């Protein structure tokens, strides 16, 4: 038994009045509710009863709950995909840099090329990605902890950039190196030892 045009409009209005904002989810909810309502009406139940039972079976906590779960699943999927890409880049670039250094020690050809191929993505992609990831994961932590992580990653990127400038013989390499060392010595290291001190105090 199919729902009438008026009944279909009631179902649409019910979904519209909820806080569901994802268009594709609205369409899926409409299809599902219509199918369940039609099935229950085919069993001899009235539209109102069928609609109430269909909603209770699908979303006893409300349609908004389904949207929250959908967003969580989508976010988790995207987050895991980003993590896989991030660590794959980190792994491959580390292998390339290690092989480049090994080739350099053994005076084998291709040493600089291997090192550069690994160094660029490590510095320009992996480090910024992992810095953003760690910052998001530690939003609830104390301010000094966030500053510690931020200054650590910043000093690494600045010092790494100075190496990059040295490789390409660009101006400003020495200034970048000095800036990175200053951040490391007067921002990251003090915060790092302060963090260790706080941890030792909390552990008794």
MODELLER restraints for C-alpha pairs under 7 A, 6 or more apart:
rsr = mdl.restraints
at = mdl.atoms
rsr.add(forms.Gaussian(group=physical.xy_distance, feature=features.Distance(at['CA:1:A'], at['CA:38:A']), mean=5.38, stdev=0.5))
rsr.add(forms.Gaussian(group=physical.xy_distance, feature=features.Distance(at['CA:1:A'], at['CA:41:A']), mean=6.54, stdev=0.5))
rsr.add(forms.Gaussian(group=physical.xy_distance, feature=features.Distance(at['CA:1:A'], at['CA:42:A']), mean=5.26, stdev=0.5))
rsr.add(forms.Gaussian(group=physical.xy_distance, feature=features.Distance(at['CA:2:A'], at['CA:38:A']), mean=5.41, stdev=0.5))
rsr.add(forms.Gaussian(group=physical.xy_distance, feature=features.Distance(at['CA:3:A'], at['CA:38:A']), mean=6.09, stdev=0.5))
rsr.add(forms.Gaussian(group=physical.xy_distance, feature=features.Distance(at['CA:11:A'], at['CA:30:A']), mean=6.96, stdev=0.5))
rsr.add(forms.Gaussian(group=physical.xy_distance, feature=features.Distance(at['CA:12:A'], at['CA:30:A']), mean=6.65, stdev=0.5))
rsr.add(forms.Gaussian(group=physical.xy_distance, feature=features.Distance(at['CA:15:A'], at['CA:26:A']), mean=6.81, stdev=0.5))
rsr.add(forms.Gaussian(group=physical.xy_distance, feature=features.Distance(at['CA:18:A'], at['CA:63:A']), mean=6.68, stdev=0.5))
rsr.add(forms.Gaussian(group=physical.xy_distance, feature=features.Distance(at['CA:18:A'], at['CA:64:A']), mean=6.76, stdev=0.5))
rsr.add(forms.Gaussian(group=physical.xy_distance, feature=features.Distance(at['CA:19:A'], at['CA:64:A']), mean=5.69, stdev=0.5))
rsr.add(forms.Gaussian(group=physical.xy_distance, feature=features.Distance(at['CA:20:A'], at['CA:26:A']), mean=6.90, stdev=0.5))
rsr.add(forms.Gaussian(group=physical.xy_distance, feature=features.Distance(at['CA:20:A'], at['CA:63:A']), mean=6.80, stdev=0.5))
rsr.add(forms.Gaussian(group=physical.xy_distance, feature=features.Distance(at['CA:20:A'], at['CA:64:A']), mean=5.61, stdev=0.5))
rsr.add(forms.Gaussian(group=physical.xy_distance, feature=features.Distance(at['CA:20:A'], at['CA:67:A']), mean=6.20, stdev=0.5))
rsr.add(forms.Gaussian(group=physical.xy_distance, feature=features.Distance(at['CA:33:A'], at['CA:54:A']), mean=6.20, stdev=0.5))
rsr.add(forms.Gaussian(group=physical.xy_distance, feature=features.Distance(at['CA:36:A'], at['CA:54:A']), mean=5.89, stdev=0.5))
rsr.add(forms.Gaussian(group=physical.xy_distance, feature=features.Distance(at['CA:37:A'], at['CA:50:A']), mean=5.12, stdev=0.5))
rsr.add(forms.Gaussian(group=physical.xy_distance, feature=features.Distance(at['CA:37:A'], at['CA:51:A']), mean=5.69, stdev=0.5))
rsr.add(forms.Gaussian(group=physical.xy_distance, feature=features.Distance(at['CA:37:A'], at['CA:54:A']), mean=6.18, stdev=0.5))
rsr.add(forms.Gaussian(group=physical.xy_distance, feature=features.Distance(at['CA:40:A'], at['CA:50:A']), mean=5.52, stdev=0.5))
rsr.add(forms.Gaussian(group=physical.xy_distance, feature=features.Distance(at['CA:41:A'], at['CA:47:A']), mean=6.37, stdev=0.5))
rsr.add(forms.Gaussian(group=physical.xy_distance, feature=features.Distance(at['CA:41:A'], at['CA:50:A']), mean=6.26, stdev=0.5))
rsr.add(forms.Gaussian(group=physical.xy_distance, feature=features.Distance(at['CA:59:A'], at['CA:66:A']), mean=6.88, stdev=0.5))
rsr.add(forms.Gaussian(group=physical.xy_distance, feature=features.Distance(at['CA:86:A'], at['CA:126:A']), mean=5.96, stdev=0.5))
rsr.add(forms.Gaussian(group=physical.xy_distance, feature=features.Distance(at['CA:86:A'], at['CA:129:A']), mean=6.66, stdev=0.5))
rsr.add(forms.Gaussian(group=physical.xy_distance, feature=features.Distance(at['CA:89:A'], at['CA:126:A']), mean=6.29, stdev=0.5))
rsr.add(forms.Gaussian(group=physical.xy_distance, feature=features.Distance(at['CA:90:A'], at['CA:122:A']), mean=6.02, stdev=0.5))
rsr.add(forms.Gaussian(group=physical.xy_distance, feature=features.Distance(at['CA:90:A'], at['CA:126:A']), mean=5.67, stdev=0.5))
rsr.add(forms.Gaussian(group=physical.xy_distance, feature=features.Distance(at['CA:93:A'], at['CA:118:A']), mean=3.80, stdev=0.5))
rsr.add(forms.Gaussian(group=physical.xy_distance, feature=features.Distance(at['CA:93:A'], at['CA:119:A']), mean=6.32, stdev=0.5))
rsr.add(forms.Gaussian(group=physical.xy_distance, feature=features.Distance(at['CA:93:A'], at['CA:121:A']), mean=6.49, stdev=0.5))
rsr.add(forms.Gaussian(group=physical.xy_distance, feature=features.Distance(at['CA:93:A'], at['CA:122:A']), mean=5.66, stdev=0.5))
rsr.add(forms.Gaussian(group=physical.xy_distance, feature=features.Distance(at['CA:94:A'], at['CA:118:A']), mean=6.20, stdev=0.5))
rsr.add(forms.Gaussian(group=physical.xy_distance, feature=features.Distance(at['CA:96:A'], at['CA:114:A']), mean=5.49, stdev=0.5))
rsr.add(forms.Gaussian(group=physical.xy_distance, feature=features.Distance(at['CA:96:A'], at['CA:115:A']), mean=5.88, stdev=0.5))
rsr.add(forms.Gaussian(group=physical.xy_distance, feature=features.Distance(at['CA:96:A'], at['CA:117:A']), mean=6.67, stdev=0.5))
rsr.add(forms.Gaussian(group=physical.xy_distance, feature=features.Distance(at['CA:96:A'], at['CA:118:A']), mean=4.71, stdev=0.5))
rsr.add(forms.Gaussian(group=physical.xy_distance, feature=features.Distance(at['CA:97:A'], at['CA:114:A']), mean=6.27, stdev=0.5))
rsr.add(forms.Gaussian(group=physical.xy_distance, feature=features.Distance(at['CA:97:A'], at['CA:115:A']), mean=4.22, stdev=0.5))
rsr.add(forms.Gaussian(group=physical.xy_distance, feature=features.Distance(at['CA:97:A'], at['CA:118:A']), mean=4.94, stdev=0.5))
rsr.add(forms.Gaussian(group=physical.xy_distance, feature=features.Distance(at['CA:97:A'], at['CA:119:A']), mean=6.13, stdev=0.5))
rsr.add(forms.Gaussian(group=physical.xy_distance, feature=features.Distance(at['CA:99:A'], at['CA:114:A']), mean=6.72, stdev=0.5))
rsr.add(forms.Gaussian(group=physical.xy_distance, feature=features.Distance(at['CA:100:A'], at['CA:111:A']), mean=4.38, stdev=0.5))
rsr.add(forms.Gaussian(group=physical.xy_distance, feature=features.Distance(at['CA:100:A'], at['CA:112:A']), mean=6.15, stdev=0.5))
rsr.add(forms.Gaussian(group=physical.xy_distance, feature=features.Distance(at['CA:100:A'], at['CA:114:A']), mean=4.65, stdev=0.5))
rsr.add(forms.Gaussian(group=physical.xy_distance, feature=features.Distance(at['CA:100:A'], at['CA:115:A']), mean=4.32, stdev=0.5))
rsr.add(forms.Gaussian(group=physical.xy_distance, feature=features.Distance(at['CA:101:A'], at['CA:111:A']), mean=6.56, stdev=0.5))
rsr.add(forms.Gaussian(group=physical.xy_distance, feature=features.Distance(at['CA:101:A'], at['CA:115:A']), mean=6.62, stdev=0.5))
rsr.add(forms.Gaussian(group=physical.xy_distance, feature=features.Distance(at['CA:103:A'], at['CA:109:A']), mean=6.99, stdev=0.5))
rsr.add(forms.Gaussian(group=physical.xy_distance, feature=features.Distance(at['CA:103:A'], at['CA:111:A']), mean=4.88, stdev=0.5))
rsr.add(forms.Gaussian(group=physical.xy_distance, feature=features.Distance(at['CA:104:A'], at['CA:111:A']), mean=5.09, stdev=0.5))
rsr.add(forms.Gaussian(group=physical.xy_distance, feature=features.Distance(at['CA:123:A'], at['CA:157:A']), mean=6.32, stdev=0.5))
rsr.add(forms.Gaussian(group=physical.xy_distance, feature=features.Distance(at['CA:123:A'], at['CA:160:A']), mean=6.47, stdev=0.5))
rsr.add(forms.Gaussian(group=physical.xy_distance, feature=features.Distance(at['CA:131:A'], at['CA:153:A']), mean=6.30, stdev=0.5))
rsr.add(forms.Gaussian(group=physical.xy_distance, feature=features.Distance(at['CA:135:A'], at['CA:146:A']), mean=6.76, stdev=0.5))
rsr.add(forms.Gaussian(group=physical.xy_distance, feature=features.Distance(at['CA:144:A'], at['CA:191:A']), mean=6.75, stdev=0.5))
rsr.add(forms.Gaussian(group=physical.xy_distance, feature=features.Distance(at['CA:148:A'], at['CA:188:A']), mean=5.35, stdev=0.5))
rsr.add(forms.Gaussian(group=physical.xy_distance, feature=features.Distance(at['CA:148:A'], at['CA:191:A']), mean=5.34, stdev=0.5))
rsr.add(forms.Gaussian(group=physical.xy_distance, feature=features.Distance(at['CA:148:A'], at['CA:192:A']), mean=6.23, stdev=0.5))
rsr.add(forms.Gaussian(group=physical.xy_distance, feature=features.Distance(at['CA:151:A'], at['CA:183:A']), mean=6.55, stdev=0.5))
rsr.add(forms.Gaussian(group=physical.xy_distance, feature=features.Distance(at['CA:151:A'], at['CA:187:A']), mean=6.18, stdev=0.5))
rsr.add(forms.Gaussian(group=physical.xy_distance, feature=features.Distance(at['CA:151:A'], at['CA:188:A']), mean=5.21, stdev=0.5))
rsr.add(forms.Gaussian(group=physical.xy_distance, feature=features.Distance(at['CA:152:A'], at['CA:184:A']), mean=6.63, stdev=0.5))
rsr.add(forms.Gaussian(group=physical.xy_distance, feature=features.Distance(at['CA:152:A'], at['CA:188:A']), mean=5.30, stdev=0.5))
rsr.add(forms.Gaussian(group=physical.xy_distance, feature=features.Distance(at['CA:155:A'], at['CA:180:A']), mean=4.56, stdev=0.5))
rsr.add(forms.Gaussian(group=physical.xy_distance, feature=features.Distance(at['CA:155:A'], at['CA:181:A']), mean=6.85, stdev=0.5))
rsr.add(forms.Gaussian(group=physical.xy_distance, feature=features.Distance(at['CA:155:A'], at['CA:183:A']), mean=5.62, stdev=0.5))
rsr.add(forms.Gaussian(group=physical.xy_distance, feature=features.Distance(at['CA:155:A'], at['CA:184:A']), mean=5.50, stdev=0.5))
rsr.add(forms.Gaussian(group=physical.xy_distance, feature=features.Distance(at['CA:158:A'], at['CA:176:A']), mean=6.04, stdev=0.5))
rsr.add(forms.Gaussian(group=physical.xy_distance, feature=features.Distance(at['CA:158:A'], at['CA:177:A']), mean=6.85, stdev=0.5))
rsr.add(forms.Gaussian(group=physical.xy_distance, feature=features.Distance(at['CA:158:A'], at['CA:180:A']), mean=5.07, stdev=0.5))
rsr.add(forms.Gaussian(group=physical.xy_distance, feature=features.Distance(at['CA:159:A'], at['CA:176:A']), mean=6.44, stdev=0.5))
rsr.add(forms.Gaussian(group=physical.xy_distance, feature=features.Distance(at['CA:159:A'], at['CA:177:A']), mean=5.07, stdev=0.5))
rsr.add(forms.Gaussian(group=physical.xy_distance, feature=features.Distance(at['CA:159:A'], at['CA:180:A']), mean=4.96, stdev=0.5))
rsr.add(forms.Gaussian(group=physical.xy_distance, feature=features.Distance(at['CA:162:A'], at['CA:173:A']), mean=4.53, stdev=0.5))
rsr.add(forms.Gaussian(group=physical.xy_distance, feature=features.Distance(at['CA:162:A'], at['CA:174:A']), mean=6.77, stdev=0.5))
rsr.add(forms.Gaussian(group=physical.xy_distance, feature=features.Distance(at['CA:162:A'], at['CA:176:A']), mean=5.14, stdev=0.5))
rsr.add(forms.Gaussian(group=physical.xy_distance, feature=features.Distance(at['CA:162:A'], at['CA:177:A']), mean=5.21, stdev=0.5))
rsr.add(forms.Gaussian(group=physical.xy_distance, feature=features.Distance(at['CA:165:A'], at['CA:173:A']), mean=5.14, stdev=0.5))
rsr.add(forms.Gaussian(group=physical.xy_distance, feature=features.Distance(at['CA:166:A'], at['CA:173:A']), mean=5.76, stdev=0.5))
